[in-house]
Amino acid sequence: MTEGMLDKSVISVIRIAELKGEKIMQLQHVSGRNAGHIILYALSTCPWCKKTKKLLADLGVDYYYVDVDLLDENEREEVVETIKQWNPARSYPTLVINSKIPIVGFKENEIRKAVQT
């Protein structure tokens, strides 16, 4: 995975972890067409998060995601701090596109518009 593929805030989390000698958070990758740099912060049990993943898959876009509730405590704390930059309420799903467009919640029309090429 190259830095060009990751959200700058996630790169910061990874670098902090590397400097501390900690395990680096694992982002899951779903291959598809390039619609920008997309990272989805989700919960494994959240129905809206599952709908967002399904929509992105149906649209055939390349994206990364992390199920925050499956991270260990230290990773989760760092990721939650990253999410707060985009979504102070820290609700899920939080989708970040090109490190500048946050979409909070399952907003199908906004997601479709943001990933169309």
URZI-V850778 format. One line per field, one symbol per residue. burial: 1 if it has 16 or more other ideal C-beta (glycine too) atoms within 10 Angstrom, else 0. Layout:
burial->???
This chain:
burial->000011101100110010000000101000000011111111100100100110110000111111110010001001100110011000011111101000111110001001100
